[in-house]
Amino acid sequence: MPQTRILHGTRLSGHTHRVMLFLHLLDLPYEFADSPADVRRAPAFLALNPLGQIPVLQDGDVVLADSNAILVYLAKRHAAGTAWLPEDPVGAARVQRWLSQAAGEIMFGPAAARVSARFYDTGVPPALAQALAARVLGLMEGELAARDWLAAATPTIADIACYSYVAHAPEGGIALDPYPRVRAWIARVQALPGFVAMPAE
């Protein structure tokens, strides 16, 4: 009997959506366990992730937290030898650069602006979130002048890590109009076979 794969998260979380999107792109079946704040405070969830954060992936006997770490795991375990996570040192480093951006400028820029506008005060000053968003979107716009994808000539987990919050940046009052290459990149991600959207509500 196959072991169960379970994704714990919420459907409006960009961090959860990264993992959900990659699972769909890899055509990996999974169960979704909705994990709002009260669930994340319960002992059963804290046994999976003592920090009480989403997403958490259970893949058989493996339990992993942190969306970017889960993307790396899925690429290594279920897409080994593919272009999703390059094996060569330069290619791997280019992907890691964007995973760091996803956890840095994107997290405290577009993601923080969206969360503050839609859910709760993140504590990130709006002016700072706007400045960080402009910085990372400008970086992306420049990088995408040379190729269609962020880290390589083909899509990688760098694109998956950055997509969700960038695509939904307008929900936080961050306009994408000044970034035509970023908007074209968003469309390319959405055209990938197996793409699944993060719901608006």
Secondary structure, DSSP 4 states (H G I P E B T S, - for coil): -PPPEEEEE-TT-HHHHHHHHHHHHTT---EEEE--HHHHTSHHHHHH-TT--S-EEEETTEEEESHHHHHHHHHHHHSTTSTTS--SHHHHHHHHHHHHHHHTHHIIIIIHHHHHHHT---S--HHHHHHHHHHHHHHHHHHTTT-SSSSSSS--HHHHHHHHHHHTGGGGT---TT-HHHHHHHHHHHTSTT--PPP--
